[in-house]
């Protein structure tokens, strides 16, 4: 026969186990662990806020579907995660003042981005395959979101939604911009043998009139491709 002391201790022990399991469950299901501004350790299944003091890492053995599969190891985790999940691409044209302003804005905020310049007929064809529905520049894409024209507030809201840090976290001397060709290089075209028909070189020279810098005071809301 169980003593009175044993009978009383048994439900207490069960309650303790249940409490321990309830506390451990969120930790086991967590994908992220970080130290908040108040010094407390936090767990969650979403990326920590950008104002956290220090990101520790996801708990050992717990897979994270939101962790970047790749990325530059020189970058802090929060920045590498955003750049891997929502890469930023800036499409520009020659002699475009809004393009210069947009490029400077991304660099000052510390956003790694790829710039693709549209300046030849081949570039225009490659750009049109993206179905942008515009010939105005710059065009910014953040993941699948897109915006035509530069407007600092709208660009910042797009970057905020993609969890890019609001201030630069780039390492010293790190170049934010990667310049890539809009289209693969083509063989140098030969002069056209047909009178009255412009050759490819002349067509490239005429492309400049089709590339229009977007007006600063007018911009489109972000849309998806």
Helices and strands as residue ranges (DSSP letters): H 4-29, E 32-35, E 41-44, E 54-55, H 77-85, E 88-92, H 97-109, E 113-117, H 121-128, E 136-137, E 139-142, E 145-148, H 152-161, E 177-181, H 200-206, G 207-210, E 212-213, E 223-224
